[in-house]
């Protein structure tokens, strides 16, 4: 059975959980009109305000499906993130961590699995 995708907790307007489920990732691709690989590159570099709002919106969509992108922007504005760089950094780091959790590293072979294409162990 697959391991459920973990979330990252963060205090915004209230305690919220950022999680990038399959549906959240699809919403994110649709919202930014970019493939996931490009979004990962955005998170690895300098994130524009609009991109951060869209990525956070998608990441919160499982936690609160009623939220829309403008409401997420209002939450960020209420937190005064434009004049509080530490809070903006905290949110960006939480989003990046949650995004990373959506793509866990593959499990290492235990030696009991057949080699690819052979059906046997060596």
C-alpha positions as CSV (number, residue, x, y, z in Angstrom):
1,X,0.0,0.0,0.0
2,X,1.4,3.4,-0.9
3,X,2.5,5.7,1.9
4,X,0.2,8.7,2.2
5,X,1.6,12.1,1.3
6,X,2.6,14.0,4.4
7,X,1.7,17.6,5.0
8,X,3.5,20.5,6.5
9,X,1.8,22.4,9.3
10,X,2.0,26.2,9.4
11,X,0.3,29.0,11.3
12,X,-1.3,31.4,8.8
13,X,-4.8,32.8,9.7
14,X,-5.1,29.6,11.7
15,X,-3.2,26.3,11.8
16,X,-3.1,25.0,8.3
17,X,-1.7,22.0,6.5
18,X,0.1,22.2,3.2
19,X,-0.1,19.0,1.2
20,X,0.5,18.3,-2.5
21,X,-1.8,15.4,-3.3
22,X,-2.3,14.3,-6.9
23,X,-5.4,16.5,-7.1
24,X,-3.5,19.5,-5.6
25,X,-0.7,19.0,-8.1
26,X,-3.2,18.9,-11.0
27,X,-4.8,22.1,-9.6
28,X,-1.3,23.7,-9.4
29,X,-0.4,22.8,-13.0
30,X,-3.8,24.2,-14.2
31,X,-3.5,27.4,-12.1
32,X,0.1,28.2,-13.2
33,X,-0.3,26.6,-16.7
34,X,3.1,24.9,-16.1
35,X,4.3,21.4,-15.8
36,X,5.3,20.2,-12.3
37,X,9.0,20.0,-13.2
38,X,8.9,23.8,-14.0
39,X,7.1,24.5,-10.7
40,X,9.8,22.6,-8.9
41,X,12.4,24.8,-10.6
42,X,10.5,27.9,-9.5
43,X,10.6,26.7,-5.9
44,X,14.3,26.1,-6.1
45,X,14.9,29.7,-7.3
46,X,13.4,33.1,-6.7
47,X,9.7,32.7,-6.2
48,X,7.4,35.5,-7.5
49,X,4.6,36.6,-5.2
50,X,1.9,35.4,-7.7
51,X,3.6,32.0,-8.0
52,X,3.9,31.6,-4.2
53,X,0.2,32.5,-3.8
54,X,-0.8,30.0,-6.5
55,X,1.4,27.2,-5.1
56,X,0.2,27.9,-1.5
57,X,-3.4,27.9,-2.8
58,X,-3.0,24.4,-4.4
59,X,-1.1,23.1,-1.3
60,X,-4.0,24.2,0.9
61,X,-6.7,22.8,-1.3
62,X,-6.9,19.5,0.6
63,X,-6.9,21.3,3.9
64,X,-9.7,23.7,3.0
65,X,-11.4,23.0,-0.4
66,X,-13.5,26.2,0.0
67,X,-10.5,28.5,-0.3
68,X,-9.9,30.3,-3.6
69,X,-6.7,31.9,-4.8
70,X,-7.9,35.5,-3.8
71,X,-8.6,34.3,-0.3
72,X,-5.1,32.9,0.0
73,X,-3.8,36.2,-1.2
74,X,-5.9,37.9,1.5
75,X,-4.5,35.6,4.2
76,X,-0.9,36.5,3.0
77,X,-1.8,40.2,3.1
78,X,-3.4,39.9,6.6
79,X,-0.1,38.4,7.7
80,X,1.7,41.4,6.3
81,X,4.2,39.3,4.5
82,X,5.4,42.2,2.3
83,X,6.9,43.9,5.4
84,X,7.8,40.7,7.3
85,X,10.5,38.9,5.3
86,X,10.9,36.2,8.0
87,X,7.2,35.2,7.7
88,X,7.5,35.2,3.9
89,X,10.6,33.0,4.2
90,X,8.8,30.7,6.6
91,X,5.8,30.3,4.2
92,X,8.1,29.7,1.2
93,X,10.1,27.1,3.1
94,X,7.0,25.3,4.2
95,X,5.6,25.2,0.7
96,X,8.9,23.9,-0.7
97,X,9.1,21.2,2.0
98,X,5.5,20.1,1.3
99,X,6.3,20.0,-2.4
100,X,9.3,17.9,-1.7
101,X,7.3,15.5,0.4
102,X,5.0,14.9,-2.5
103,X,7.9,13.2,-4.3
104,X,9.6,10.9,-1.9
105,X,12.8,9.1,-2.9
106,X,12.2,5.6,-4.2
107,X,12.9,2.9,-1.6
108,X,16.2,1.1,-1.9
109,X,16.2,-2.5,-3.0
110,X,16.3,-5.0,-0.2
111,X,17.9,-7.7,-2.3
112,X,14.8,-9.8,-2.5
113,X,13.4,-8.2,-5.7
114,X,14.3,-9.7,-9.0
115,X,16.7,-7.8,-11.2
116,X,14.8,-5.9,-13.9
117,X,14.0,-8.0,-16.9
118,X,15.3,-11.3,-15.5
119,X,12.7,-12.5,-13.0
120,X,15.5,-13.8,-10.8
121,X,17.7,-12.5,-8.0
122,X,21.5,-12.4,-8.4
